[in-house]
Amino acid sequence: MRTVQETTAAAVPQALGPALASAVRALRAERGDTTAPIAIITPSSVNGTFARRALALATSFLRVVMWTHSELESVLAEEGL
């Protein structure tokens, strides 16, 4: 028999927020620009909302957007028009 570990809703943002904050800092440090725009690709808009909230609970960042794959495709297609 397989058991599923329960996770509370509060536990997910606590783990996700600091991880996202660390990734954003690392990308900006790599670019040498502390205010470089960052796009985070999520599987759905609901996941993007959870990620945005988790990041906001961890710390505040400017110029960080959450996009789905289809939203990214639309933005890239519009730039070429």
C-alpha positions in Angstrom: 0.0 0.0 0.0 1.2 3.4 -0.9 0.9 6.4 1.5 0.7 10.0 0.5 2.4 12.5 2.6 0.1 15.4 3.5 1.4 18.9 3.0 -0.3 22.0 4.5 -0.9 25.0 2.2 1.3 27.1 4.5 4.3 24.8 4.1 4.5 25.2 0.4 5.0 29.0 0.2 7.6 28.8 3.0 9.7 26.5 0.9 9.0 28.0 -2.4 9.4 31.7 -1.6 13.0 31.5 -0.4 14.0 29.3 -3.3 12.5 31.7 -5.8 14.2 34.7 -4.1 17.5 32.9 -4.2 17.1 32.1 -7.9 16.2 35.7 -8.7 19.2 37.0 -6.8 21.5 34.6 -8.5 20.2 35.4 -12.0 20.6 39.1 -11.4 24.1 38.7 -9.9 25.0 36.6 -13.0 23.8 39.5 -15.2 25.5 42.1 -13.1 22.2 44.1 -12.8 20.3 44.1 -9.6 17.1 45.3 -11.3 17.2 43.1 -14.4 13.7 41.9 -15.4 13.1 38.2 -14.6 10.4 36.0 -16.1 9.4 32.9 -14.3 7.6 30.3 -16.5 4.9 28.3 -14.7 2.7 25.4 -15.9 -0.5 27.4 -15.2 -1.8 30.8 -14.1 -2.8 29.2 -10.8 0.8 28.1 -10.2 2.0 31.6 -11.2 -0.3 33.1 -8.6 1.0 30.7 -5.9 4.6 31.4 -6.9 4.0 35.2 -6.9 2.5 35.1 -3.4 5.3 32.8 -2.1 7.9 35.2 -3.5 6.1 38.2 -1.9 6.0 36.5 1.4 9.7 35.8 1.3 10.8 39.2 0.2 9.9 42.0 -2.3 11.3 42.2 -5.8 10.7 44.5 -8.7 10.4 43.4 -12.3 9.6 39.8 -11.7 6.7 38.3 -13.8 5.1 34.9 -13.8 4.1 33.6 -17.3 2.6 30.4 -18.6 4.1 28.8 -21.7 1.3 30.2 -23.9 1.7 33.7 -22.5 5.5 33.6 -23.2 4.7 32.4 -26.8 2.3 35.3 -27.3 4.9 37.8 -26.1 7.6 36.4 -28.3 5.3 36.3 -31.3 4.2 39.9 -30.8 7.8 41.1 -30.7 8.4 39.7 -34.2 5.4 41.4 -35.8 
